[in-house]
């Protein structure tokens, strides 16, 4: 296990059984929540610089099994962030129009523009996860998509977009608890879908599909982070840390002011 975030080396073999979804190092919930608040203040400052500079962008990809915490992570990590510079795209089953194009067509339209942060709640990886597990297209089609994705992400990165990809790793037992909570809590009933149950039966197939993604699409320009996500507070902490670290590395800066501003007098 790593310190606070797990980043496999590009090209390394991945067995998700080697990664403990309960892992939280020496962290504790109280300290983590305090640190998240500090980090969010930093993130707000960097976001303002990023927006003002208008030369770079940041793309955050969230993937997980059902109940894995994608919605919760978005809500918590980006709490207090100026929504003007953030765009969230949720990728569900493709529409007939989207199916009439290549599988990346609908995704490319949501890449964040310069100065913005884009968040993908699910992503182009559904086309090598759901599509693979459910045999929606032949293997001869989906097996080439890993390379297409790598080239696509290389294009995005070369165009000035930093890419961070987070796989929120929960256990099958934790998923059962979260699904049961949706049944037991009236305010959460709307979240429950009976369609999640057949997917749960395909757990092992999805783990194999995710392992292929983490092996074949983990690059230096678009790294995958394996986030132990049974503890929601730890999930939020490591994601926030990784985002702030990336923004610091991007070094967004305010543009220079117009000349002679000290000579301007605002008229009455």
C-alpha positions in Angstrom: 0.0 0.0 0.0 1.1 3.5 -0.7 0.9 6.5 1.6 -2.4 8.2 0.8 -3.0 7.4 -2.8 -2.3 4.4 -4.9 -0.9 5.0 -8.4 0.1 1.8 -10.2 3.2 2.1 -12.4 2.2 2.3 -16.1 2.1 -1.1 -17.7 2.1 -3.0 -14.4 -0.1 -6.0 -13.8 -3.1 -5.2 -11.6 -5.0 -7.6 -9.3 -7.6 -5.7 -7.4 -7.6 -8.3 -4.6 -4.2 -6.9 -3.7 -5.8 -3.5 -2.9 -7.7 -3.2 0.4 -10.9 -1.1 0.1 -10.8 -0.5 3.9 -7.3 0.9 3.8 -6.9 4.3 5.4 -3.3 4.3 6.6 -2.7 6.1 9.9 -5.3 8.7 9.1 -8.4 9.4 11.3 -11.7 10.8 10.3 -11.5 14.0 12.5 -8.1 15.0 11.3 -9.1 14.2 7.7 -12.1 16.5 7.8 -10.0 19.3 9.1 -7.4 18.8 6.4 -10.1 18.7 3.7 -11.3 22.1 4.7 -7.7 23.5 4.4 -7.2 21.8 1.1 -10.5 23.2 -0.2 -9.4 26.7 0.6 -6.3 26.1 -1.5 -8.4 24.5 -4.3 -10.6 27.6 -4.4 -7.5 29.9 -4.8 -6.0 27.7 -7.6 -9.4 27.4 -9.3 -9.7 31.2 -9.4 -6.2 31.5 -10.9 -6.9 28.7 -13.4 -10.1 30.5 -14.5 -8.4 33.9 -14.8 -5.4 32.5 -16.6 -7.6 30.7 -19.2 -4.7 28.7 -20.7 -5.1 25.3 -19.0 -7.8 23.0 -17.9 -8.3 20.0 -15.5 -10.3 16.8 -16.2 -11.2 14.6 -13.4 -12.6 11.1 -14.2 -14.5 9.1 -11.6 -15.3 5.4 -12.1 -16.7 3.0 -9.6 -19.2 0.1 -9.2 -22.7 1.1 -8.2 -22.8 2.9 -4.8 -19.0 3.4 -5.1 -19.3 7.1 -4.1 -18.9 9.1 -7.3 -21.8 11.5 -6.4 -20.7 11.8 -2.8 -17.1 12.5 -3.8 -18.2 15.3 -6.2 -20.4 16.8 -3.6 -17.9 16.7 -0.8 -14.6 17.4 -2.6 -15.9 20.4 -4.6 -17.9 21.9 -1.7 -17.6 25.7 -1.9 -15.9 25.7 -5.3 -17.2 28.4 -7.7 -19.6 26.5 -10.0 -18.9 29.0 -12.8 -15.6 27.3 -13.6 -16.7 23.6 -13.0 -18.7 21.4 -15.3 -20.0 17.9 -14.4 -20.9 15.4 -17.1 -22.7 12.2 -16.3 -22.4 9.5 -18.9 -25.4 7.1 -19.0 -26.6 4.7 -21.7 -25.8 6.4 -25.1 -28.6 7.9 -27.1 -29.4 6.8 -30.7 -27.6 9.9 -31.9 -24.5 9.1 -29.9 -24.6 5.5 -31.1 -24.6 6.7 -34.6 -21.0 8.1 -34.0 -17.8 6.7 -32.8 -17.8 5.9 -29.0 -15.6 8.9 -28.1 -17.8 11.5 -30.0 -20.1 12.2 -27.0 -17.2 12.4 -24.6 -15.1 14.9 -26.6 -17.8 17.5 -26.4 -17.5 17.6 -22.6 -13.7 18.1 -22.3 -13.3 21.2 -20.2 -12.5 24.4 -22.0 -9.4 26.5 -21.0 -9.7 27.8 -17.5 -12.2 25.2 -16.4 -12.4 22.0 -14.4 -14.4 19.2 -15.9 -15.7 16.2 -13.9 -16.8 13.0 -15.5 -19.3 10.9 -13.5 -18.6 7.7 -15.4 -16.8 8.3 -18.7 -15.5 6.8 -21.9 -14.4 3.9 -19.9 -17.9 2.6 -19.8 -17.2 1.4 -23.4 -14.6 -1.1 -22.1 -16.5 -1.9 -18.9 -20.3 -2.2 -19.4 -19.9 -2.9 -23.1 -17.4 -5.7 -22.4 -19.2 -7.3 -19.5 -22.5 -7.4 -21.3 -21.2 -8.3 -24.7 -22.8 -5.2 -26.3 -20.2 -5.3 -29.1 -17.9 -8.1 -30.2 -14.5 -8.5 -28.5 -12.9 -7.6 -31.8 -14.4 -4.1 -31.4 -13.9 -3.3 -27.7 -10.4 -4.7 -27.4 -9.1 -2.0 -29.7 -10.7 0.7 -27.6 -7.9 0.8 -25.0 -5.5 2.1 -27.6 -8.1 4.5 -28.9 -8.6 5.8 -25.4 -4.9 6.3 -24.8 -4.5 8.2 -28.0 -7.6 10.3 -27.2 -6.2 11.2 -23.7 -2.8 12.0 -25.2 -4.5 14.5 -27.6 -6.3 16.1 -24.6 -3.2 16.2 -22.5 -1.1 17.7 -25.4 -3.9 20.4 -25.8 -3.4 21.7 -22.3 -5.7 19.6 -20.1 -4.3 17.8 -17.1 -6.1 14.4 -16.6 -6.7 12.7 -13.2 -8.6 9.4 -13.2 -9.9 7.9 -9.9 -11.2 4.4 -9.5 -13.2 4.3 -6.3 -12.5 0.8 -4.9 -15.2 -0.6 -2.6 -15.8 -4.1 -1.5 -18.8 -6.3 -2.5 -19.8 -6.4 1.2 -19.7 -2.6 1.4 -21.8 -2.3 -1.7 -24.4 -4.6 -0.1 -24.5 -2.3 3.0 -25.0 0.8 0.9 -27.7 -0.8 -1.2 -29.5 -2.0 1.9 -29.3 1.6 3.3 -31.1 2.8 0.3 -33.9 0.4 1.0 -34.1 1.1 4.7 -33.9 4.9 4.5 -37.0 6.6 2.9 -35.1 9.6 1.9 -32.7 7.3 -0.1 -35.3 5.1 -1.7 -35.1 7.1 -4.9 -31.5 6.1 -5.3 -32.3 2.4 -5.3 -32.7 0.7 -8.6 -33.5 -2.9 -9.0 -31.4 -2.8 -12.1 -28.3 -2.6 -9.8 -28.9 -6.2 -8.6 -28.1 -8.0 -11.9 -24.9 -5.9 -12.1 -24.0 -7.0 -8.6 -24.1 -10.6 -9.8 -21.5 -9.7 -12.4 -19.1 -8.4 -9.8 -16.2 -10.7 -10.7 -16.5 -9.9 -14.4 -16.4 -6.2 -13.7 -13.3 -6.6 -11.5 -11.6 -8.3 -14.4 -12.7 -5.5 -16.8 -11.5 -2.8 -14.3 -8.2 -4.6 -14.0 -7.7 -4.4 -17.8 -8.5 -0.7 -17.7 -6.0 -0.1 -15.0 -3.4 -2.1 -16.7 -3.8 -0.8 -20.3 -4.9 2.8 -19.9 -2.7 4.0 -17.0 -0.2 6.4 -18.5 2.1 9.2 -17.2 -0.1 11.8 -19.0 -3.4 10.3 -17.7 -2.7 8.3 -14.5 -5.2 6.1 -12.7 -5.5 6.4 -8.9 -6.9 3.4 -7.1 -8.8 4.9 -4.2 -9.7 2.8 -1.1 -13.3 3.9 -0.8 -15.1 1.9 1.9 -14.4 4.8 4.2 -16.0 7.8 2.6 -14.0 10.4 4.5 -10.7 8.7 3.4 -11.9 8.6 -0.2 -12.6 12.4 -0.1 -9.3 13.1 1.6 -7.1 11.4 -1.0 -9.0 12.7 -4.0 -8.8 16.3 -2.6 -5.1 15.9 -1.9 -4.4 14.6 -5.5 -6.4 17.4 -7.1 -4.7 20.1 -5.1 -1.3 18.6 -5.8 -2.1 18.6 -9.6 -3.2 22.2 -9.5 -0.1 23.2 -7.7 2.0 21.5 -10.3 0.0 23.3 -13.1 1.0 26.6 -11.5 -1.9 28.7 -12.9 -1.2 32.4 -12.6 -3.3 35.6 -12.8 -2.8 37.4 -16.0 -0.8 40.7 -15.8 -3.0 43.8 -15.3 -3.5 46.5 -17.9 -0.7 49.1 -17.8 -1.1 52.3 -15.9 -4.0 51.2 -13.7 -2.8 53.5 -11.0 -3.6 56.4 -13.3 -7.2 55.5 -13.9 -9.9 57.6 -12.2 -13.3 56.0 -12.0 -15.8 58.7 -13.1 -18.7 59.7 -10.9 
